[in-house]
């Protein structure tokens, strides 16, 4: 057994065990910690196959932002997890049914998967191109429109989330840039009479 194969088996075993512990740990803080461990080991697997850019993105984005955000949200919110687990057995049959359906779909997709030689042939790139350069060349040449479409979908999702959570309250004081600019601070008067606030 070579060193690379041994490291692969260790990282893969820890990743699978961490994934199981994420969904089976009783404390949600422990679940987030196991999720961070799974992300780190997945980054190690990416490094083994030569995808160092994906490993860096996984650590920076998921561990550095998403998992830490989960950690702070779980620790700051005072959630009664005992009450959340009270209806676990009630929804267990539905959860098992959904899991079986997803497993059957994965088996069907994996069993009918056919790889063509054109799909696995490497792209024609210069010999000294690094992994990061290759991803950038593919994203901004062959898949440019799809990349921009993904950005538009994320923009629509952000606008939708803001519009759903935005609440207009009359008691909140809001900033009015026009009135601030119209204020003469030396004379302590208003430059435009129509911008004088109502008493």
N, C-alpha and C positions, 0 to 999 in steps of 0.2 A: 504494500500500500504506500503510495507516494504521499508527500506532505500536503500537496494541494487537495488530494482526495480526502485525507484525514480532516483537514480544516473545513472542507465542504460538508462532510458528515456532521462535524461538531456544530457548525453554524446552522445547518438545516435542522438538526435535532433541537437546538435551543430555540430556533424560530417557531417550530411547530409547538413545542412545549409552552412557549410564551403566548402563542395564539390561543391555546387551550386555557391557559390561566387567565387571559383577558376576559373570557366569557364565564369562567367558573369561580373567580375570586369573589369573596363576599364583600370586601371593602372596595369601593370604587376607586379610591386613591391607589390601591395596589393594582387594580386593573389598568390604570393609566401608566403606572410604572412598568408593568409587563408589556404594555403596548410600545413604550419607548425602547425596551429591550428587544422586542421583535423588529422594530425599525432599524436599530443598530445592526442586528445580525443580518437583516435583509440587505443593508448597505454592504456588509462584508461579502455576501453572495454576489452582489453586483460587481464588486471589485475583482472577485475571482474570475468572472467571465469577461473582464476587460472593459466594463462599462463604468468607468470611474466618475463620469459626469452624472449619471443617474444616481450613483451612490452619494455623491456630494449633495445633489438636490434632495434626496431622501432625508439626509441628516439635517440639512439647513432648513428645509421647508417643513417637513413633517415633525421631526424631533424638536427643532428650534422654535417652531411657531404653533403648529396644530396641537401637538401633544402637551406642550407647556400651557397652551390656552385651556385645553381640557383639564389639566391639573388645577389651574387657578379657579376655573369655574366650579369644579367639584369641591374644592376646598373652601371656597367663599360662600357657596349657596348652602343654606341650612336645610338640606333635604332629609326627610324622614324615610330612610331606605327600608325600614321595617314595614311601613305601610305599603311601600311600593311592591314588596315581595309577598304581600298577603294574597293577591290573586294570581300567583304564579301557577299553581296547579290547575286553576280554572282555564287558563289560556294555553296550557301545555299541549293538549291534543291539536289545537290549531297550529301551534308552532311546529310540532312534529310533522304535520301534514305539509306545511309550506317547505320545510327542510327536505322532505322526501321528494316533493315536486322539483325543487331546485337541483337535487342530486340526480334525478332522472334526466333533467334537461342537460346537465353537464355531461352525463354518460352518453346521451344521444349525440351531443355536439362533438365530444371527443372521439366517439366511435366512427363517426362519418367524416372526420377531418381528413382531407386529402391535400398533401403538399405538392406543389408543382416545382419544377426546377427553376422557373423564372422567379418564384417567390423567395427562394432561399439563395439565389445567386447574389453575390455582393455587388453593390453599386460601383460604377466606374468612378473612382476618386483618385486624386494624385497619391503617389506612394507615401509621401511624408505627412499625410493628413492625420491629425489626432482625432480621438473619439468625439470631443466637443465640436471640433470644426466640421466633422461629418454630419452630426446632428443638425448643426446650424445650416449647412448647405442644403440638406434635405428639407428642412422646415421652411426655408425662405426661397426655395426654387420650386421643387415638385409639389410640395404640400402647402404652398403659401396661402391659397384661398381657403383651404380647410383650417389652417392655423388662424386666419383672421375670422373665420366663421365661429370657431371655438371662443375667440375673444369676444365676439358680439353676443354669443349665448351667455357668457359670464357677465357681460355688461347688463343684459336684460335681467338676469337673475339678481344682480345687485340692486338695480332700480326697483324691481318687484319687492325685494326684501325691505328696502327703505320705505316704499309706499305703503306696505302692509303694517309696518311698525311705527310709522310717523303719526303722532297724535298732536293736534292743534289745541292748545289750552289757552284760555283767555287770561289766566293769571300769570303766565310766563312773560317776562319782559324780553322783547326781541330787539336786535340791533337794526337801526335804520341808517344806512351809510349816507343817504342824501341829506338827512337832517344833521348828521354830524359834520358834514362838509359845509353846510349852510350856516353853521354856528360861528359867530365872531367872538373868539375867546378873550380878546383884548378889551373890547367894548362891552362884552357880556350881553350882546343883543343878537337878534336873528337877522341875517342878511335879507332873506325873503320872507315877507309877511305871511304868505300862505303856508309856510312850513312851521309856524309857531304851534307848539303842541297845545292841545285843548286842556284846560284846567279841570 
